[in-house]
């Protein structure tokens, strides 16, 4: 990696950490009026759909019981939006892949994280021969940021299953964005927020 690429990566990490520190200290931000009503999400390599999600900011403190029973929803961010931008244009990565949210401006999430994928621990229909229709569940939101050297490579393939996250983190697919030096996982930031939303299986 060249010296200029290293400096660029360091600047990007610093920007990410600063943005997260500010955003996660706030109760929530304004939702973008153009945000789609249905958000595609990955679960075990399959696309499912979130409908009309409702955010509960700082649920880890205000509703600890709900938070404790929430499954993980991973927000995998693509480093293609800058801190000042509110771009509404869909983006295609050099590999030809397009993010699930292309873009989505979620409340409480910095604008440079607008282009991202959702990866869930499960979904209706999985493990039940695809017969389940929909369900509403609480999800705790965990943030990760793709390494630009990986996400912007022509051979990039997205992480589409929670079972692949640990190996991807170990392989340097994500940036070490957690500002806490004692964090158990330097690649993940627990926002403390919970999302309540129905999920619809593509098999429904």
Secondary structure, 3 states (H helix, E strand, C coil): CCHHHHHHHHHHHHHHHHHHHHHCCCCCCCCCCCCCCEEEEEECCEEEEEEEEEEECCHHHHCHHHHHCCEEEEEEECCCCCCCCCCCCCCCCCCCCCCCECCCCCCCCCHHHCCEEEEECCCCCCCCCCCCCEEEEEEEEEEEEECHHHHCCCCCCCCCCHHHHHHHHHCCCECCCCCCCCCCCCCCEEEEEEEEEEEEECCC
